């Protein structure tokens, strides 16, 4: 079964179509959805192009330009919208450190063990 024909037949055609978006859009205003609209397509379709080997690098570069725009904007405005945008690129504002298990998964308590702990706590007078 063949899929829908591609809107952009080559990487160059896609890059040429995207070039005006990056040139015409003011700093601090670049978005993935804005790029998709400028390309007369949807965000989902644009992300599907990234799954195609021949388009992967071009889409990654475009997304990196947009990510950079959010990062620069965060330095000047400090907007929660910029933070949200960067989180969509995989950025995190918290770290988690596992200091007890060495990366091994801790098994859950059995129902019997949990019940024993509940009873033991209920019998303590200082709770």
MOPAC internal coordinates of N, CA, C and O (Angstrom, degrees):
PM7 1SCF
backbone

  N    0.0000 0     0.00 0     0.00 0    0    0    0
  C    1.4413 1     0.00 0     0.00 0    1    0    0
  C    1.5264 1   108.68 1     0.00 0    2    1    0
  O    1.2310 1   120.42 1   -55.59 1    3    2    1
  N    1.2895 1   116.81 1   124.41 1    3    2    1
  C    1.4603 1   121.59 1   179.03 1    5    3    2
  C    1.5203 1   109.16 1   -88.62 1    6    5    3
  O    1.2310 1   121.05 1   -35.48 1    7    6    5
  N    1.3354 1   115.60 1   144.52 1    7    6    5
  C    1.4518 1   120.35 1   178.53 1    9    7    6
  C    1.5194 1   110.86 1   -84.58 1   10    9    7
  O    1.2310 1   121.54 1     2.21 1   11   10    9
  N    1.3013 1   114.67 1  -177.79 1   11   10    9
  C    1.4611 1   121.67 1   177.10 1   13   11   10
  C    1.5228 1   108.68 1   -61.80 1   14   13   11
  O    1.2310 1   120.11 1   -39.30 1   15   14   13
  N    1.3459 1   117.39 1   140.70 1   15   14   13
  C    1.4716 1   118.74 1   178.42 1   17   15   14
  C    1.5268 1   110.73 1   -61.74 1   18   17   15
  O    1.2310 1   120.76 1   -34.86 1   19   18   17
  N    1.3095 1   116.16 1   145.14 1   19   18   17
  C    1.4525 1   121.08 1  -179.16 1   21   19   18
  C    1.5311 1   110.83 1   -70.10 1   22   21   19
  O    1.2310 1   121.03 1   -41.55 1   23   22   21
  N    1.3185 1   115.63 1   138.45 1   23   22   21
  C    1.4612 1   120.94 1   175.99 1   25   23   22
  C    1.5239 1   109.85 1   -65.77 1   26   25   23
  O    1.2310 1   120.72 1   139.01 1   27   26   25
  N    1.3381 1   116.23 1   -40.99 1   27   26   25
  C    1.4571 1   121.80 1   179.24 1   29   27   26
  C    1.5177 1   107.98 1  -107.42 1   30   29   27
  O    1.2310 1   120.82 1   -60.98 1   31   30   29
  N    1.3064 1   116.04 1   119.02 1   31   30   29
  C    1.4654 1   121.03 1  -175.11 1   33   31   30
  C    1.5206 1   112.86 1   -80.81 1   34   33   31
  O    1.2310 1   120.62 1   159.75 1   35   34   33
  N    1.3467 1   116.43 1   -20.25 1   35   34   33
  C    1.4575 1   119.18 1  -178.92 1   37   35   34
  C    1.5256 1   109.41 1  -143.29 1   38   37   35
  O    1.2310 1   121.62 1   -17.20 1   39   38   37
  N    1.3118 1   114.51 1   162.80 1   39   38   37
  C    1.4609 1   120.72 1   177.39 1   41   39   38
  C    1.5223 1   109.46 1   -62.33 1   42   41   39
  O    1.2310 1   120.27 1   138.01 1   43   42   41
  N    1.3223 1   117.09 1   -41.99 1   43   42   41
  C    1.4694 1   120.95 1  -179.83 1   45   43   42
  C    1.5202 1   110.83 1   -60.14 1   46   45   43
  O    1.2310 1   120.10 1   137.39 1   47   46   45
  N    1.2966 1   117.42 1   -42.61 1   47   46   45
  C    1.4669 1   121.02 1   178.94 1   49   47   46
  C    1.5369 1   110.25 1   -61.10 1   50   49   47
  O    1.2310 1   120.24 1   137.00 1   51   50   49
  N    1.3175 1   117.15 1   -43.00 1   51   50   49
  C    1.4647 1   121.71 1   177.93 1   53   51   50
  C    1.5264 1   110.55 1   -64.84 1   54   53   51
  O    1.2310 1   120.38 1   132.40 1   55   54   53
  N    1.3249 1   116.88 1   -47.60 1   55   54   53
  C    1.4650 1   120.74 1  -179.06 1   57   55   54
  C    1.5269 1   111.53 1   -62.60 1   58   57   55
  O    1.2310 1   120.27 1   139.59 1   59   58   57
  N    1.3315 1   117.08 1   -40.41 1   59   58   57
  C    1.4644 1   120.66 1   178.37 1   61   59   58
  C    1.5262 1   110.87 1   -63.75 1   62   61   59
  O    1.2310 1   120.71 1   139.11 1   63   62   61
  N    1.3244 1   116.24 1   -40.89 1   63   62   61
  C    1.4647 1   120.12 1   179.64 1   65   63   62
  C    1.5264 1   111.21 1   -67.73 1   66   65   63
  O    1.2310 1   119.96 1   145.56 1   67   66   65
  N    1.3276 1   117.68 1   -34.44 1   67   66   65
  C    1.4685 1   121.64 1  -179.08 1   69   67   66
  C    1.5239 1   112.69 1   -79.50 1   70   69   67
  O    1.2310 1   119.96 1   157.05 1   71   70   69
  N    1.3176 1   117.67 1   -22.95 1   71   70   69
  C    1.4651 1   121.55 1  -175.00 1   73   71   70
  C    1.5252 1   112.10 1   -56.38 1   74   73   71
  O    1.2310 1   119.80 1   137.46 1   75   74   73
  N    1.3166 1   117.99 1   -42.54 1   75   74   73
  C    1.4620 1   119.74 1  -177.86 1   77   75   74
  C    1.5270 1   111.08 1   -67.28 1   78   77   75
  O    1.2310 1   119.79 1   147.09 1   79   78   77
  N    1.3363 1   118.01 1   -32.91 1   79   78   77
  C    1.4697 1   120.07 1   176.67 1   81   79   78
  C    1.5246 1   109.97 1   -60.18 1   82   81   79
  O    1.2310 1   120.52 1   132.95 1   83   82   81
  N    1.3162 1   116.62 1   -47.05 1   83   82   81
  C    1.4585 1   120.48 1  -177.96 1   85   83   82
  C    1.5316 1   111.77 1   -70.42 1   86   85   83
  O    1.2310 1   119.98 1   149.38 1   87   86   85
  N    1.3173 1   117.64 1   -30.62 1   87   86   85
  C    1.4608 1   121.41 1   178.35 1   89   87   86
  C    1.5281 1   111.59 1   -76.69 1   90   89   87
  O    1.2310 1   120.36 1   138.34 1   91   90   89
  N    1.3330 1   116.92 1   -41.66 1   91   90   89
  C    1.4632 1   121.98 1  -172.22 1   93   91   90
  C    1.5269 1   114.47 1   -87.50 1   94   93   91
  O    1.2310 1   119.96 1   161.76 1   95   94   93
  N    1.3228 1   117.68 1   -18.24 1   95   94   93
  C    1.4668 1   120.14 1  -176.36 1   97   95   94
  C    1.5213 1   109.54 1   -88.74 1   98   97   95
  O    1.2310 1   120.33 1   -53.17 1   99   98   97
  N    1.3436 1   116.98 1   126.83 1   99   98   97
  C    1.4730 1   119.66 1  -179.22 1  101   99   98
  C    1.5343 1   112.05 1   -63.79 1  102  101   99
  O    1.2310 1   121.36 1   -27.03 1  103  102  101
  N    1.3262 1   115.01 1   152.97 1  103  102  101
  C    1.4644 1   120.99 1   176.31 1  105  103  102
  C    1.5230 1   108.96 1   -56.31 1  106  105  103
  O    1.2310 1   121.19 1   -38.72 1  107  106  105
  N    1.3191 1   115.32 1   141.28 1  107  106  105
  C    1.4605 1   120.83 1  -179.94 1  109  107  106
  C    1.5121 1   113.30 1    85.68 1  110  109  107
  O    1.2310 1   120.23 1  -177.28 1  111  110  109
  N    1.3273 1   117.16 1     2.72 1  111  110  109
  C    1.4703 1   120.76 1  -177.09 1  113  111  110
  C    1.5240 1   113.41 1  -122.71 1  114  113  111
  O    1.2310 1   119.99 1  -178.06 1  115  114  113
  N    1.3235 1   117.63 1     1.94 1  115  114  113
  C    1.4689 1   120.58 1  -179.42 1  117  115  114
  C    1.5217 1   110.36 1   -72.75 1  118  117  115
  O    1.2310 1   120.61 1   -45.03 1  119  118  117
  N    1.3194 1   116.44 1   134.97 1  119  118  117
  C    1.4666 1   122.17 1   174.86 1  121  119  118
  C    1.5184 1   109.51 1  -143.72 1  122  121  119
  O    1.2310 1   120.74 1   -21.30 1  123  122  121
  N    1.3146 1   116.20 1   158.70 1  123  122  121
  C    1.4687 1   121.41 1   175.71 1  125  123  122
  C    1.5309 1   109.41 1   -62.65 1  126  125  123
  O    1.2310 1   120.72 1   134.41 1  127  126  125
  N    1.3287 1   116.22 1   -45.59 1  127  126  125
  C    1.4580 1   120.02 1  -179.07 1  129  127  126
  C    1.5220 1   110.40 1   -64.88 1  130  129  127
  O    1.2310 1   120.30 1   141.28 1  131  130  129
  N    1.3315 1   117.04 1   -38.72 1  131  130  129
  C    1.4599 1   120.36 1   176.42 1  133  131  130
  C    1.5132 1   111.35 1   -60.58 1  134  133  131
  O    1.2310 1   120.41 1   138.41 1  135  134  133
  N    1.3216 1   116.81 1   -41.59 1  135  134  133
  C    1.4589 1   121.44 1   176.90 1  137  135  134
  C    1.5291 1   109.78 1   -62.28 1  138  137  135
  O    1.2310 1   120.57 1   134.23 1  139  138  137
  N    1.3219 1   116.52 1   -45.77 1  139  138  137
  C    1.4653 1   120.26 1   179.81 1  141  139  138
  C    1.5248 1   110.46 1   -59.52 1  142  141  139
  O    1.2310 1   120.14 1   135.41 1  143  142  141
  N    1.3219 1   117.33 1   -44.59 1  143  142  141
  C    1.4691 1   120.65 1   179.01 1  145  143  142
  C    1.5183 1   111.08 1   -62.99 1  146  145  143
  O    1.2310 1   120.32 1   138.44 1  147  146  145
  N    1.3291 1   117.00 1   -41.56 1  147  146  145
  C    1.4651 1   120.29 1   178.68 1  149  147  146
  C    1.5239 1   111.32 1   -63.29 1  150  149  147
  O    1.2310 1   120.63 1   150.30 1  151  150  149
  N    1.3237 1   116.39 1   -29.70 1  151  150  149
  C    1.4632 1   121.38 1   178.95 1  153  151  150
  C    1.5268 1   111.96 1   -88.15 1  154  153  151
  O    1.2310 1   120.72 1  -177.82 1  155  154  153
  N    1.3375 1   116.23 1     2.18 1  155  154  153
  C    1.4601 1   123.12 1  -179.26 1  157  155  154
  C    1.5327 1   111.28 1    57.26 1  158  157  155
  O    1.2310 1   122.04 1  -132.69 1  159  158  157
  N    1.3292 1   113.69 1    47.31 1  159  158  157
  C    1.4566 1   120.73 1   178.07 1  161  159  158
  C    1.5241 1   107.94 1  -145.00 1  162  161  159
  O    1.2310 1   120.18 1     7.62 1  163  162  161
  N    1.3003 1   117.27 1  -172.38 1  163  162  161
  C    1.4651 1   120.70 1   179.32 1  165  163  162
  C    1.5267 1   110.09 1  -105.45 1  166  165  163
  O    1.2310 1   121.35 1   -16.86 1  167  166  165
  N    1.3197 1   115.02 1   163.14 1  167  166  165
  C    1.4589 1   120.94 1   176.67 1  169  167  166
  C    1.5301 1   109.54 1   -59.31 1  170  169  167
  O    1.2310 1   120.80 1   135.89 1  171  170  169
  N    1.3336 1   116.07 1   -44.11 1  171  170  169
  C    1.4593 1   121.00 1  -179.11 1  173  171  170
  C    1.5347 1   111.30 1   -60.69 1  174  173  171
  O    1.2310 1   120.46 1   136.56 1  175  174  173
  N    1.3192 1   116.73 1   -43.44 1  175  174  173
  C    1.4658 1   120.22 1   178.86 1  177  175  174
  C    1.5192 1   110.31 1   -62.91 1  178  177  175
  O    1.2310 1   120.92 1   137.65 1  179  178  177
  N    1.3277 1   115.85 1   -42.35 1  179  178  177
  C    1.4552 1   120.07 1   178.42 1  181  179  178
  C    1.5276 1   110.75 1   -59.68 1  182  181  179
  O    1.2310 1   120.28 1   137.02 1  183  182  181
  N    1.3285 1   117.07 1   -42.98 1  183  182  181
  C    1.4621 1   120.62 1   179.19 1  185  183  182
  C    1.5302 1   111.15 1   -67.78 1  186  185  183
  O    1.2310 1   120.24 1   149.81 1  187  186  185
  N    1.3324 1   117.15 1   -30.19 1  187  186  185
  C    1.4622 1   119.94 1   176.08 1  189  187  186
  C    1.5279 1   111.54 1   -66.24 1  190  189  187
  O    1.2310 1   120.14 1   146.56 1  191  190  189
  N    1.3269 1   117.33 1   -33.44 1  191  190  189
  C    1.4631 1   120.36 1   175.75 1  193  191  190
  C    1.5267 1   110.49 1   -60.83 1  194  193  191
  O    1.2310 1   120.63 1   144.39 1  195  194  193
  N    1.3320 1   116.40 1   -35.61 1  195  194  193
  C    1.4635 1   120.35 1  -179.20 1  197  195  194
  C    1.5332 1   111.17 1   -62.26 1  198  197  195
  O    1.2310 1   120.34 1   154.60 1  199  198  197
  N    1.3210 1   116.95 1   -25.40 1  199  198  197
  C    1.4695 1   121.14 1  -179.74 1  201  199  198
  C    1.5274 1   112.20 1   -77.61 1  202  201  199
  O    1.2310 1   120.58 1   167.58 1  203  202  201
  N    1.3155 1   116.49 1   -12.42 1  203  202  201
  C    1.4688 1   120.78 1   179.46 1  205  203  202
  C    1.5305 1   108.47 1   -90.55 1  206  205  203
  O    1.2310 1   121.00 1   -55.29 1  207  206  205
  N    1.3211 1   115.69 1   124.71 1  207  206  205
  C    1.4617 1   120.98 1  -174.46 1  209  207  206
  C    1.5260 1   113.20 1   -48.91 1  210  209  207
  O    1.2310 1   120.21 1   134.49 1  211  210  209
  N    1.3281 1   117.20 1   -45.51 1  211  210  209
  C    1.4651 1   119.43 1  -174.60 1  213  211  210
  C    1.5332 1   112.99 1   -68.97 1  214  213  211
  O    1.2310 1   119.90 1   157.90 1  215  214  213
  N    1.3462 1   117.79 1   -22.10 1  215  214  213
  C    1.4641 1   121.70 1  -179.02 1  217  215  214
  C    1.5332 1   112.88 1  -102.13 1  218  217  215
  O    1.2310 1   120.35 1   170.75 1  219  218  217
  N    1.3192 1   116.94 1    -9.25 1  219  218  217
  C    1.4638 1   121.36 1  -172.80 1  221  219  218
  C    1.5274 1   112.65 1   -53.31 1  222  221  219
  O    1.2310 1   120.21 1   125.45 1  223  222  221
  N    1.3313 1   117.21 1   -54.55 1  223  222  221
  C    1.4699 1   120.74 1  -176.44 1  225  223  222
  C    1.5246 1   111.95 1   -61.97 1  226  225  223
  O    1.2310 1   120.13 1   138.40 1  227  226  225
  N    1.3147 1   117.35 1   -41.60 1  227  226  225
  C    1.4641 1   120.69 1  -178.76 1  229  227  226
  C    1.5254 1   110.67 1   -63.42 1  230  229  227
  O    1.2310 1   119.93 1   134.89 1  231  230  229
  N    1.3216 1   117.73 1   -45.11 1  231  230  229
  C    1.4679 1   121.21 1   179.83 1  233  231  230
  C    1.5248 1   109.77 1   -66.55 1  234  233  231
  O    1.2310 1   119.92 1   138.91 1  235  234  233
  N    1.3349 1   117.75 1   -41.09 1  235  234  233
  C    1.4678 1   121.22 1   178.40 1  237  235  234
  C    1.5265 1   110.73 1   -59.41 1  238  237  235
  O    1.2310 1   120.23 1   136.77 1  239  238  237
  N    1.3370 1   117.16 1   -43.23 1  239  238  237
  C    1.4671 1   120.67 1   178.91 1  241  239  238
  C    1.5249 1   110.43 1   -63.00 1  242  241  239
  O    1.2310 1   120.23 1   138.20 1  243  242  241
  N    1.3280 1   117.17 1   -41.80 1  243  242  241
  C    1.4666 1   120.69 1   179.05 1  245  243  242
  C    1.5221 1   110.59 1   -63.70 1  246  245  243
  O    1.2310 1   120.65 1   136.23 1  247  246  245
  N    1.3172 1   116.36 1   -43.77 1  247  246  245
  C    1.4611 1   120.03 1   178.59 1  249  247  246
  C    1.5300 1   110.96 1   -65.17 1  250  249  247
  O    1.2310 1   120.25 1   143.70 1  251  250  249
  N    1.3217 1   117.12 1   -36.30 1  251  250  249
  C    1.4612 1   120.69 1   178.67 1  253  251  250
  C    1.5295 1   110.57 1   -66.49 1  254  253  251
  O    1.2310 1   119.84 1   142.89 1  255  254  253
  N    1.3241 1   117.91 1   -37.11 1  255  254  253
  C    1.4727 1   120.47 1   176.22 1  257  255  254
  C    1.5295 1   110.32 1   -62.74 1  258  257  255
  O    1.2310 1   120.76 1   139.52 1  259  258  257
  N    1.3238 1   116.14 1   -40.48 1  259  258  257
  C    1.4641 1   120.45 1   179.49 1  261  259  258
  C    1.5233 1   109.81 1   -69.36 1  262  261  259
  O    1.2310 1   120.38 1   138.23 1  263  262  261
  N    1.3262 1   116.89 1   -41.77 1  263  262  261
  C    1.4718 1   121.33 1   176.99 1  265  263  262
  C    1.5328 1   110.32 1   -59.85 1  266  265  263
  O    1.2310 1   120.36 1   136.67 1  267  266  265
  N    1.3230 1   116.91 1   -43.33 1  267  266  265
  C    1.4548 1   121.78 1   178.24 1  269  267  266
  C    1.5320 1   110.72 1   -61.02 1  270  269  267
  O    1.2310 1   120.43 1   141.38 1  271  270  269
  N    1.3132 1   116.78 1   -38.62 1  271  270  269
  C    1.4612 1   121.15 1   178.73 1  273  271  270
  C    1.5322 1   110.48 1   -62.56 1  274  273  271
  O    1.2310 1   120.49 1   136.86 1  275  274  273
  N    1.3413 1   116.67 1   -43.14 1  275  274  273
  C    1.4723 1   120.26 1   176.21 1  277  275  274
  C    1.5262 1   110.87 1   -62.25 1  278  277  275
  O    1.2310 1   120.81 1   137.13 1  279  278  277
  N    1.3295 1   116.05 1   -42.87 1  279  278  277
  C    1.4626 1   120.09 1  -177.90 1  281  279  278
  C    1.5330 1   110.92 1   -63.81 1  282  281  279
  O    1.2310 1   120.14 1   134.12 1  283  282  281
  N    1.3177 1   117.34 1   -45.88 1  283  282  281
  C    1.4645 1   120.85 1   178.29 1  285  283  282
  C    1.5189 1   111.24 1   -64.40 1  286  285  283
  O    1.2310 1   120.97 1   141.22 1  287  286  285
  N    1.3063 1   115.76 1   -38.78 1  287  286  285
  C    1.4573 1   120.45 1   179.31 1  289  287  286
  C    1.5258 1   110.51 1   -65.23 1  290  289  287
  O    1.2310 1   120.24 1   142.58 1  291  290  289
  N    1.3093 1   117.15 1   -37.42 1  291  290  289
  C    1.4582 1   121.64 1   178.69 1  293  291  290
  C    1.5270 1   110.44 1   -62.02 1  294  293  291
  O    1.2310 1   120.28 1   142.98 1  295  294  293
  N    1.3252 1   117.06 1   -37.02 1  295  294  293
  C    1.4680 1   120.66 1  -179.49 1  297  295  294
  C    1.5241 1   111.86 1   -66.92 1  298  297  295
  O    1.2310 1   120.36 1   149.10 1  299  298  297
  N    1.3281 1   116.91 1   -30.90 1  299  298  297
  C    1.4654 1   118.83 1  -177.25 1  301  299  298
  C    1.5232 1   113.05 1   -96.88 1  302  301  299
  O    1.2310 1   120.31 1   142.77 1  303  302  301
  N    1.3316 1   117.01 1   -37.23 1  303  302  301
  C    1.4651 1   119.85 1  -176.42 1  305  303  302
  C    1.5180 1   113.59 1  -102.59 1  306  305  303
  O    1.2310 1   120.41 1   145.85 1  307  306  305
  N    1.3337 1   116.81 1   -34.15 1  307  306  305
  C    1.4608 1   120.56 1  -178.04 1  309  307  306
  C    1.5124 1   112.98 1    65.96 1  310  309  307
  O    1.2310 1   120.43 1  -148.37 1  311  310  309
  N    1.3069 1   116.78 1    31.63 1  311  310  309
  C    1.4604 1   122.87 1  -175.73 1  313  311  310
  C    1.5263 1   112.72 1   -76.61 1  314  313  311
  O    1.2310 1   121.26 1   -36.78 1  315  314  313
  N    1.3401 1   115.20 1   143.22 1  315  314  313
  C    1.4679 1   118.85 1   175.88 1  317  315  314
  C    1.5254 1   110.38 1   -66.03 1  318  317  315
  O    1.2310 1   120.38 1   154.31 1  319  318  317
  N    1.3257 1   116.87 1   -25.69 1  319  318  317
  C    1.4660 1   120.17 1   175.60 1  321  319  318
  C    1.5153 1   111.67 1   -64.60 1  322  321  319
  O    1.2310 1   120.70 1   141.54 1  323  322  321
  N    1.3235 1   116.27 1   -38.46 1  323  322  321
  C    1.4636 1   120.41 1   176.72 1  325  323  322
  C    1.5247 1   110.82 1   -66.33 1  326  325  323
  O    1.2310 1   120.97 1   140.35 1  327  326  325
  N    1.3247 1   115.75 1   -39.65 1  327  326  325
  C    1.4715 1   120.48 1   177.75 1  329  327  326
  C    1.5265 1   109.56 1   -62.23 1  330  329  327
  O    1.2310 1   120.84 1   134.05 1  331  330  329
  N    1.3317 1   116.01 1   -45.95 1  331  330  329
  C    1.4655 1   120.56 1   178.27 1  333  331  330
  C    1.5329 1   110.09 1   -59.41 1  334  333  331
  O    1.2310 1   120.53 1   135.05 1  335  334  333
  N    1.3296 1   116.59 1   -44.95 1  335  334  333
  C    1.4539 1   120.23 1   179.44 1  337  335  334
  C    1.5145 1   111.98 1   -59.48 1  338  337  335
  O    1.2310 1   120.42 1   136.21 1  339  338  337
  N    1.3238 1   116.80 1   -43.79 1  339  338  337
  C    1.4641 1   120.20 1   179.27 1  341  339  338
  C    1.5241 1   111.66 1   -66.42 1  342  341  339
  O    1.2310 1   120.15 1   145.68 1  343  342  341
  N    1.3214 1   117.32 1   -34.32 1  343  342  341
  C    1.4735 1   119.61 1   176.91 1  345  343  342
  C    1.5250 1   110.49 1   -62.92 1  346  345  343
  O    1.2310 1   120.37 1   147.62 1  347  346  345
  N    1.3264 1   116.89 1   -32.38 1  347  346  345
  C    1.4629 1   120.17 1   176.58 1  349  347  346
  C    1.5257 1   112.01 1   -68.87 1  350  349  347
  O    1.2310 1   120.66 1   163.96 1  351  350  349
  N    1.3249 1   116.34 1   -16.04 1  351  350  349
  C    1.4659 1   121.52 1   174.85 1  353  351  350
  C    1.5227 1   111.17 1   -96.12 1  354  353  351
  O    1.2310 1   120.27 1  -171.31 1  355  354  353
  N    1.3295 1   117.08 1     8.69 1  355  354  353
  C    1.4606 1   120.80 1   176.16 1  357  355  354
  C    1.5180 1   114.77 1    96.83 1  358  357  355
  O    1.2310 1   119.70 1  -179.04 1  359  358  357
  N    1.3219 1   118.18 1     0.96 1  359  358  357
  C    1.4608 1   120.74 1   177.60 1  361  359  358
  C    1.5168 1   108.76 1   -69.43 1  362  361  359
  O    1.2310 1   120.91 1   -29.89 1  363  362  361
  N    1.3383 1   115.87 1   150.11 1  363  362  361
  C    1.4707 1   121.14 1   178.03 1  365  363  362
  C    1.5129 1   108.10 1  -131.83 1  366  365  363
  O    1.2310 1   121.17 1   -31.27 1  367  366  365
  N    1.3194 1   115.36 1   148.73 1  367  366  365
  C    1.4600 1   118.67 1   177.91 1  369  367  366
  C    1.5198 1   112.02 1  -110.65 1  370  369  367
  O    1.2310 1   120.73 1  -165.39 1  371  370  369
  N    1.3160 1   116.22 1    14.61 1  371  370  369
  C    1.4556 1   119.76 1   173.85 1  373  371  370
  C    1.5196 1   108.21 1  -142.94 1  374  373  371
  O    1.2310 1   121.39 1   -24.94 1  375  374  373
  N    1.2971 1   114.95 1   155.06 1  375  374  373
  C    1.4531 1   119.85 1   175.58 1  377  375  374
  C    1.5151 1   108.04 1  -122.10 1  378  377  375
  O    1.2310 1   121.44 1   -30.59 1  379  378  377
  N    1.2846 1   114.84 1   149.41 1  379  378  377
  C    1.4612 1   120.38 1   177.28 1  381  379  378
  C    1.5134 1   107.44 1  -118.10 1  382  381  379
  O    1.2310 1   120.83 1   -48.46 1  383  382  381
  N    1.3076 1   116.02 1   131.54 1  383  382  381
  C    1.4535 1   121.30 1  -179.89 1  385  383  382
  C    1.5157 1   109.29 1  -119.14 1  386  385  383
  O    1.2310 1   120.62 1   -52.67 1  387  386  385
  N    1.3134 1   116.42 1   127.33 1  387  386  385
  C    1.4529 1   122.42 1   178.57 1  389  387  386
  C    1.5209 1   106.98 1   -97.80 1  390  389  387
  O    1.2310 1   120.56 1   -73.26 1  391  390  389
  N    1.3253 1   116.54 1   106.74 1  391  390  389
  C    1.4589 1   120.21 1  -176.86 1  393  391  390
  C    1.5267 1   113.09 1  -105.02 1  394  393  391
  O    1.2310 1   119.92 1  -177.03 1  395  394  393
  N    1.3407 1   117.75 1     2.97 1  395  394  393
  C    1.4534 1   118.72 1  -174.30 1  397  395  394
  C    1.5191 1   114.74 1  -119.15 1  398  397  395
  O    1.2310 1   119.50 1   153.50 1  399  398  397
  N    1.3138 1   118.55 1   -26.50 1  399  398  397
  C    1.4561 1   117.86 1  -170.31 1  401  399  398
  C    1.5182 1   114.90 1  -112.98 1  402  401  399
  O    1.2310 1   119.88 1   175.62 1  403  402  401
  N    1.3062 1   117.84 1    -4.38 1  403  402  401
  C    1.4557 1   119.48 1  -179.29 1  405  403  402
  C    1.5140 1   112.14 1    61.39 1  406  405  403
  O    1.2310 1   120.70 1  -149.91 1  407  406  405
  N    1.3267 1   116.26 1    30.09 1  407  406  405
  C    1.4477 1   120.54 1   178.76 1  409  407  406
  C    1.5162 1   114.58 1    86.16 1  410  409  407
  O    1.2310 1   120.25 1   172.88 1  411  410  409
  N    1.3145 1   117.12 1    -7.12 1  411  410  409
  C    1.4517 1   120.24 1   178.52 1  413  411  410
  C    1.5212 1   110.07 1   -79.42 1  414  413  411
  O    1.2310 1   120.83 1   -36.15 1  415  414  413
  N    1.3188 1   116.02 1   143.85 1  415  414  413
  C    1.4578 1   121.28 1   179.46 1  417  415  414
  C    1.5325 1   109.57 1   -72.58 1  418  417  415
  O    1.2310 1   121.75 1   -44.47 1  419  418  417
  N    1.3304 1   114.26 1   135.53 1  419  418  417
  C    1.4603 1   119.23 1   177.18 1  421  419  418
  C    1.5186 1   107.84 1   -91.39 1  422  421  419
  O    1.2310 1   120.59 1   -52.39 1  423  422  421
  N    1.3089 1   116.48 1   127.61 1  423  422  421
  C    1.4586 1   120.24 1   178.58 1  425  423  422
  C    1.5150 1   111.47 1   -71.83 1  426  425  423
  O    1.2310 1   120.83 1   -27.96 1  427  426  425
  N    1.3141 1   116.01 1   152.04 1  427  426  425
  C    1.4600 1   120.63 1   179.32 1  429  427  426
  C    1.5172 1   111.27 1   -74.69 1  430  429  427
  O    1.2310 1   120.86 1   -16.17 1  431  430  429
  N    1.3118 1   115.96 1   163.83 1  431  430  429
  C    1.4579 1   121.21 1   176.89 1  433  431  430
  C    1.5178 1   109.57 1   -74.68 1  434  433  431
  O    1.2310 1   120.89 1   -36.91 1  435  434  433
  N    1.3061 1   115.90 1   143.09 1  435  434  433
  C    1.4527 1   118.18 1   173.56 1  437  435  434
  C    1.5220 1   108.02 1   -72.18 1  438  437  435
  O    1.2310 1   119.91 1   -19.65 1  439  438  437
  N    1.3062 1   117.79 1   160.35 1  439  438  437
  C    1.4608 1   121.37 1  -179.96 1  441  439  438
  C    1.5211 1   110.85 1   -59.41 1  442  441  439
  O    1.2310 1   120.61 1   142.03 1  443  442  441
  N    1.3379 1   116.44 1   -37.97 1  443  442  441
  C    1.4618 1   120.45 1  -179.38 1  445  443  442
  C    1.5271 1   110.50 1   -66.40 1  446  445  443
  O    1.2310 1   120.03 1   135.90 1  447  446  445
  N    1.3368 1   117.55 1   -44.10 1  447  446  445
  C    1.4562 1   120.93 1   179.77 1  449  447  446
  C    1.5247 1   110.33 1   -64.32 1  450  449  447
  O    1.2310 1   119.90 1   137.21 1  451  450  449
  N    1.3060 1   117.80 1   -42.79 1  451  450  449
  C    1.4599 1   121.52 1   178.61 1  453  451  450
  C    1.5196 1   110.36 1   -61.30 1  454  453  451
  O    1.2310 1   120.72 1   137.56 1  455  454  453
  N    1.3121 1   116.23 1   -42.44 1  455  454  453
  C    1.4760 1   120.22 1   179.46 1  457  455  454
  C    1.5281 1   110.45 1   -64.16 1  458  457  455
  O    1.2310 1   120.04 1   139.42 1  459  458  457
  N    1.3379 1   117.53 1   -40.58 1  459  458  457
  C    1.4635 1   120.99 1   178.01 1  461  459  458
  C    1.5304 1   110.89 1   -61.64 1  462  461  459
  O    1.2310 1   120.18 1   137.97 1  463  462  461
  N    1.3312 1   117.26 1   -42.03 1  463  462  461
  C    1.4579 1   120.62 1   178.60 1  465  463  462
  C    1.5258 1   111.18 1   -63.80 1  466  465  463
  O    1.2310 1   120.24 1   138.59 1  467  466  465
  N    1.3113 1   117.15 1   -41.41 1  467  466  465
  C    1.4660 1   121.34 1   178.81 1  469  467  466
  C    1.5233 1   110.18 1   -62.20 1  470  469  467
  O    1.2310 1   120.35 1   134.42 1  471  470  469
  N    1.3251 1   116.93 1   -45.58 1  471  470  469
  C    1.4649 1   120.90 1   179.23 1  473  471  470
  C    1.5193 1   111.26 1   -63.41 1  474  473  471
  O    1.2310 1   120.58 1   137.14 1  475  474  473
  N    1.3276 1   116.49 1   -42.86 1  475  474  473
  C    1.4608 1   120.54 1  -179.17 1  477  475  474
  C    1.5256 1   110.13 1   -62.23 1  478  477  475
  O    1.2310 1   119.84 1   138.49 1  479  478  477
  N    1.3074 1   117.92 1   -41.51 1  479  478  477
  C    1.4564 1   121.05 1   178.76 1  481  479  478
  C    1.5224 1   110.99 1   -68.06 1  482  481  479
  O    1.2310 1   120.28 1   142.76 1  483  482  481
  N    1.3166 1   117.08 1   -37.24 1  483  482  481
  C    1.4646 1   120.68 1  -179.77 1  485  483  482
  C    1.5160 1   111.39 1   -65.65 1  486  485  483
  O    1.2310 1   120.34 1   150.14 1  487  486  485
  N    1.3484 1   116.95 1   -29.86 1  487  486  485
  C    1.4503 1   121.59 1  -179.01 1  489  487  486
  C    1.5312 1   113.17 1   -82.86 1  490  489  487
  O    1.2310 1   120.15 1   169.40 1  491  490  489
  N    1.3442 1   117.32 1   -10.60 1  491  490  489
  C    1.4657 1   119.49 1   178.85 1  493  491  490
  C    1.5176 1   110.00 1   -77.42 1  494  493  491
  O    1.2310 1   120.58 1   -44.86 1  495  494  493
  N    1.2894 1   116.49 1   135.14 1  495  494  493
  C    1.4588 1   120.80 1  -177.26 1  497  495  494
  C    1.5186 1   112.55 1   -81.80 1  498  497  495
  O    1.2310 1   119.64 1   162.99 1  499  498  497
  N    1.3334 1   118.29 1   -17.01 1  499  498  497
  C    1.4613 1   120.02 1  -176.69 1  501  499  498
  C    1.5233 1   113.69 1   -91.95 1  502  501  499
  O    1.2310 1   119.77 1  -171.92 1  503  502  501
  N    1.3222 1   118.05 1     8.08 1  503  502  501
  C    1.4661 1   121.30 1  -179.98 1  505  503  502
  C    1.5097 1   109.99 1   -95.89 1  506  505  503
  O    1.2310 1   120.10 1   180.00 1  507  506  505

